[in-house]
Amino acid sequence: MGILIIKKSKMNQMDIKLSKMQLIDLKNICKKGWGGYDKPYEELDEMVKNGLLTKSTGPFGDVVYRPTDAGRSYINALQ
């Protein structure tokens, strides 16, 4: 029986699994610095729970997601 060793980065990227659509959304939000949506989205809220995005109410009752430093680091590590 062998031993499996997994190296983890500071933000435990090995623990965070994102779908292809989540990666696209995160990359676009990081690029613009924010993302405005008419309603909350479960996929984005999952990234809020993982610490990759923050969520706040926008000026028009919309939902605004912004990247955290961890979110930017996650995208930069993939490139």
C-alpha positions in Angstrom: 0.0 0.0 0.0 1.5 3.4 -1.0 1.3 6.7 0.6 -0.3 9.7 -1.2 1.1 13.1 -0.4 -0.7 16.2 -1.6 1.0 19.5 -1.2 -1.4 22.3 -0.4 -0.8 26.0 -1.0 -1.6 28.7 1.5 -5.2 28.9 0.3 -5.8 25.2 0.1 -6.5 25.2 -3.7 -6.6 21.5 -3.6 -9.8 21.7 -1.5 -11.5 24.2 -3.9 -13.0 22.6 -7.0 -14.7 25.0 -9.5 -16.7 24.2 -12.5 -15.7 25.5 -15.9 -18.4 28.2 -15.7 -17.3 29.2 -12.2 -13.7 29.6 -13.5 -14.9 31.8 -16.4 -17.0 33.9 -14.0 -14.2 34.3 -11.5 -11.7 35.2 -14.2 -14.0 37.8 -15.6 -14.8 39.3 -12.2 -11.1 39.5 -11.4 -10.3 41.1 -14.7 -13.0 43.8 -14.3 -12.6 44.1 -10.5 -16.3 43.5 -10.0 -19.4 41.7 -11.4 -23.0 43.0 -11.2 -25.9 40.6 -11.4 -29.7 41.1 -11.2 -30.0 38.4 -8.6 -27.7 36.1 -6.5 -26.3 33.0 -8.2 -25.7 29.8 -6.3 -22.4 29.2 -8.2 -21.1 32.6 -7.3 -22.3 32.3 -3.7 -20.3 29.1 -3.4 -17.2 31.1 -4.3 -18.2 33.6 -1.6 -18.2 30.7 0.9 -14.8 29.6 -0.3 -13.4 33.1 0.2 -12.8 33.8 -3.5 -15.4 36.5 -3.8 -17.2 39.0 -1.7 -20.9 39.8 -2.1 -22.7 43.1 -1.5 -25.9 44.9 -2.6 -25.4 47.3 -5.5 -26.9 50.8 -5.9 -29.9 49.6 -7.9 -30.8 46.6 -5.8 -28.6 44.3 -7.8 -25.9 42.0 -6.4 -22.2 42.9 -6.8 -19.5 40.3 -6.5 -15.9 41.4 -6.1 -12.7 39.3 -6.0 -10.7 38.8 -2.8 -7.0 38.5 -2.8 -7.5 34.7 -2.5 -9.7 34.8 -5.7 -7.0 36.7 -7.6 -4.3 34.3 -6.4 -6.4 31.3 -7.5 -6.8 32.7 -11.0 -3.1 33.7 -11.2 -2.0 30.2 -10.1 -3.9 28.7 -13.0 -2.2 30.8 -15.6 
